[in-house]
């Protein structure tokens, strides 16, 4: 993977981190970010794109929901 692609992916992931104020919004955005990241990691490591996306989406949704800011 080229350095440019890696940099662009990192900027997109960091820019989309912690989107949303409610429990549901953070779960959905966390799941989307996790699914995208998991698909990339799964494709690169040989695990497979779909299994990587499923695992990443589940973990991302859980973390997003668990880190909802208290108001």
N, C-alpha and C positions, 0 to 999 in steps of 0.2 A: 504494500500500500504506500502510495507516495505521501510525502510530508504535507503537501497541499491538501490532499483529501482528508488526512488525519486532522489537520488544523481546522478545516471547515466543519468536520463532524464535531469536533470538540467545542467550537464556537456555538453551533446549533444546540448541542446538548446543554451547555452551560446557560445559554440564553433562555431555554425553555424550562429550566429547573425551577421548582417551587411556584409554578403557575397555579393560581386559584386561591381563594380565601376559605372556601367551605370544605367540609370533609369530602363531599362528592366530587368537587372540581379537582381537588388535589389527588384523589384516587384515580380519576380518569387521566389527568395529565401525567401522573406518575406511571400509570400503566402504559400509556402511549410511548413515553420516553424509554421505559424499560423494554418494551417490545421492540422498538427500533434498535436500541443498543444490543439487546439479546440476539436479534437477527444478524447483526454485523458480527458479533463475537461468535455466534454459532456457525456462520459461514466461513469465518477465518480459521476456526479451530477444527473444523470437520465434524462438529456435533450435528450440524444441519441448521438451515435457516429457520424452519418452522419450529423445531423443538427449542431453539434458542429464543425465538420470539415469544413462545408460550411461557417459558420459565421467566424470562425477563419481564414480560407483561405482568405476570402474577406477583413477582417480587416488587416491581415498581408500583403497582397499585397498592400493595400492602404498606410499603414504606410511605407513599404519598398520603394515604389515609391516616397512618400512625403519626405523621408529623404535622398535622393540622395545627395552626397556631391558635392558642387559647385567646379568647376575646372577652 
